Amino acid sequence: VQLQASGGGLVQAGGSLRLSCAASGRTFSNYAIGWFRQAPGKEREFVANINAGGLGTYYADSVKGRFTISRDNAKNTVYLQMNSLKAEDTALYYCAAPSRTYYRTTAEREYGYWGQGTLVTVSS
Protein backbone atom coordinates (compact mmCIF):
# COMPACT_ATOMS: atom_id res chain seq x y z
CA VAL A 1 0.00 0.00 0.00
CA GLN A 2 1.32 3.44 -0.93
CA LEU A 3 0.73 6.28 1.50
CA GLN A 4 1.00 10.03 1.10
CA ALA A 5 0.71 12.42 4.03
CA SER A 6 -0.28 16.05 3.65
CA GLY A 7 -1.71 18.98 5.56
CA GLY A 8 1.26 20.12 7.59
CA GLY A 9 2.14 23.75 8.03
CA LEU A 10 2.92 26.56 10.43
CA VAL A 11 0.39 27.30 13.16
CA GLN A 12 0.40 29.27 16.39
CA ALA A 13 0.21 27.53 19.73
CA GLY A 14 -3.41 26.77 20.57
CA GLY A 15 -4.32 26.43 16.92
CA SER A 16 -5.47 23.46 14.87
CA LEU A 17 -4.38 21.51 11.81
CA ARG A 18 -5.78 18.47 10.04
CA LEU A 19 -3.39 16.01 8.46
CA SER A 20 -4.48 13.63 5.74
CA CYS A 21 -3.02 10.30 4.68
CA ALA A 22 -4.13 9.18 1.23
CA ALA A 23 -3.61 5.55 0.25
CA SER A 24 -3.40 3.65 -3.00
CA GLY A 25 -2.44 0.17 -4.07
CA ARG A 26 -3.54 -2.71 -1.85
CA THR A 27 -6.99 -2.76 -0.28
CA PHE A 28 -6.82 0.17 2.09
CA SER A 29 -9.75 -0.96 4.20
CA ASN A 30 -7.85 -4.11 5.24
CA TYR A 31 -5.16 -2.13 7.05
CA ALA A 32 -4.93 -0.31 10.33
CA ILE A 33 -3.16 3.04 9.98
CA GLY A 34 -0.85 4.74 12.43
CA TRP A 35 0.55 8.22 12.76
CA PHE A 36 4.06 8.74 14.04
CA ARG A 37 6.15 11.88 14.47
CA GLN A 38 9.80 12.80 14.73
CA ALA A 39 10.87 16.04 16.37
CA PRO A 40 14.26 17.58 15.63
CA GLY A 41 16.98 15.67 17.44
CA LYS A 42 14.59 13.06 18.77
CA GLU A 43 13.57 9.55 17.83
CA ARG A 44 10.38 8.87 15.97
CA GLU A 45 7.43 8.21 18.30
CA PHE A 46 3.93 6.79 18.05
CA VAL A 47 1.07 9.30 17.99
CA ALA A 48 -2.18 7.47 17.22
CA ASN A 49 -3.65 4.56 15.31
CA ILE A 50 -6.98 3.38 13.99
CA ASN A 51 -8.11 -0.12 13.09
CA ALA A 52 -9.16 -1.23 9.63
CA GLY A 53 -12.86 -0.72 10.26
CA GLY A 54 -12.39 2.67 11.88
CA LEU A 55 -14.07 1.91 15.19
CA GLY A 56 -10.96 1.29 17.28
CA THR A 57 -8.47 4.03 18.06
CA TYR A 58 -5.52 4.49 20.40
CA TYR A 59 -3.51 7.57 21.33
CA ALA A 60 -0.22 8.41 22.95
CA ASP A 61 -0.72 10.06 26.32
CA SER A 62 0.91 13.21 25.04
CA VAL A 63 -1.86 13.84 22.49
CA LYS A 64 -4.88 12.23 24.15
CA GLY A 65 -7.80 14.63 24.32
CA ARG A 66 -6.26 16.97 21.74
CA PHE A 67 -5.83 14.79 18.63
CA THR A 68 -8.47 12.71 16.88
CA ILE A 69 -7.76 10.04 14.29
CA SER A 70 -10.46 9.00 11.83
CA ARG A 71 -10.75 7.34 8.45
CA ASP A 72 -12.97 7.34 5.38
CA ASN A 73 -12.48 4.01 3.63
CA ALA A 74 -14.57 5.16 0.67
CA LYS A 75 -11.97 7.87 0.07
CA ASN A 76 -8.96 5.73 1.05
CA THR A 77 -7.95 8.41 3.51
CA VAL A 78 -7.07 8.66 7.19
CA TYR A 79 -7.17 11.98 9.03
CA LEU A 80 -5.45 13.32 12.12
CA GLN A 81 -7.26 16.31 13.57
CA MET A 82 -4.89 18.19 15.85
CA ASN A 83 -6.32 20.77 18.24
CA SER A 84 -4.80 22.85 21.04
CA LEU A 85 -1.40 22.49 19.44
CA LYS A 86 1.69 23.07 21.54
CA ALA A 87 5.25 23.94 20.61
CA GLU A 88 6.26 20.41 21.56
CA ASP A 89 4.01 19.04 18.83
CA THR A 90 6.46 20.44 16.26
CA ALA A 91 7.69 17.47 14.23
CA LEU A 92 7.68 15.67 10.94
CA TYR A 93 4.51 13.57 10.92
CA TYR A 94 4.32 10.23 9.12
CA CYS A 95 1.45 7.90 8.37
CA ALA A 96 2.13 4.19 8.14
CA ALA A 97 0.44 0.83 7.73
CA PRO A 98 1.47 -2.42 9.41
CA SER A 99 2.89 -5.15 7.23
CA ARG A 100 0.00 -7.40 8.23
CA THR A 101 -3.65 -6.77 7.45
CA TYR A 102 -6.19 -6.27 10.24
CA TYR A 103 -3.40 -5.70 12.76
CA ARG A 104 -3.33 -2.61 14.95
CA THR A 105 -0.21 -1.94 16.95
CA THR A 106 1.84 0.87 18.44
CA ALA A 107 5.14 -0.88 17.61
CA GLU A 108 6.98 1.00 14.89
CA ARG A 109 8.84 -2.14 13.81
CA GLU A 110 5.53 -3.71 12.73
CA TYR A 111 4.82 -0.98 10.21
CA GLY A 112 6.07 -1.93 6.77
CA TYR A 113 4.50 0.81 4.68
CA TRP A 114 5.35 4.45 5.23
CA GLY A 115 4.39 7.70 3.60
CA GLN A 116 6.69 10.66 3.30
CA GLY A 117 6.49 13.03 6.23
CA THR A 118 4.56 16.28 6.46
CA LEU A 119 6.04 19.01 8.61
CA VAL A 120 4.07 20.57 11.44
CA THR A 121 5.56 23.65 13.07
CA VAL A 122 3.89 25.20 16.10
CA SER A 123 5.09 28.64 17.10
CA SER A 124 4.85 29.67 20.72
Solvent accessible surface area in square Angstrom, and as a share of the most:
residue,aa,sasa,rsa
1,V,9,0.05
2,Q,112,0.50
3,L,15,0.08
4,Q,115,0.51
5,A,2,0.02
6,S,57,0.36
7,G,38,0.37
8,G,29,0.28
9,G,29,0.28
10,L,133,0.66
11,V,24,0.14
12,Q,138,0.61
13,A,53,0.41
14,G,56,0.53
15,G,21,0.20
16,S,56,0.36
17,L,36,0.18
18,R,132,0.48
19,L,0,0.00
20,S,26,0.17
21,C,0,0.00
22,A,51,0.40
23,A,11,0.09
24,S,59,0.38
25,G,65,0.62
26,R,145,0.53
27,T,77,0.45
28,F,4,0.02
29,S,45,0.29
30,N,41,0.21
31,Y,8,0.03
32,A,0,0.00
33,I,0,0.00
34,G,0,0.00
35,W,0,0.00
36,F,2,0.01
37,R,14,0.05
38,Q,71,0.31
39,A,23,0.18
40,P,111,0.70
41,G,92,0.89
42,K,139,0.59
43,E,152,0.68
44,R,73,0.27
45,E,81,0.36
46,F,31,0.13
47,V,0,0.00
48,A,0,0.00
49,N,1,0.01
50,I,2,0.01
51,N,47,0.24
52,A,7,0.06
53,G,60,0.58
54,G,22,0.21
55,L,173,0.86
56,G,13,0.13
57,T,55,0.32
58,Y,112,0.42
59,Y,37,0.14
60,A,21,0.16
61,D,120,0.62
62,S,60,0.39
63,V,0,0.00
64,K,113,0.48
65,G,82,0.79
66,R,34,0.12
67,F,5,0.02
68,T,74,0.43
69,I,5,0.03
70,S,49,0.32
71,R,31,0.11
72,D,46,0.24
73,N,50,0.25
74,A,101,0.78
75,K,138,0.58
76,N,58,0.30
77,T,15,0.09
78,V,0,0.00
79,Y,35,0.13
80,L,0,0.00
81,Q,56,0.25
82,M,0,0.00
83,N,58,0.30
84,S,59,0.38
85,L,2,0.01
86,K,88,0.37
87,A,43,0.34
88,E,121,0.54
89,D,0,0.00
90,T,31,0.18
91,A,1,0.01
92,L,61,0.30
93,Y,0,0.00
94,Y,34,0.13
95,C,0,0.00
96,A,0,0.00
97,A,0,0.00
98,P,0,0.00
99,S,67,0.43
100,R,135,0.49
101,T,61,0.36
102,Y,151,0.58
103,Y,65,0.25
104,R,93,0.34
105,T,18,0.10
106,T,60,0.35
107,A,22,0.17
108,E,63,0.28
109,R,207,0.76
110,E,49,0.22
111,Y,10,0.04
112,G,45,0.43
113,Y,56,0.21
114,W,77,0.27
115,G,8,0.07
116,Q,92,0.41
117,G,21,0.20
118,T,15,0.09
119,L,104,0.52
120,V,0,0.00
121,T,48,0.28
122,V,8,0.04
123,S,45,0.29
124,S,131,0.84
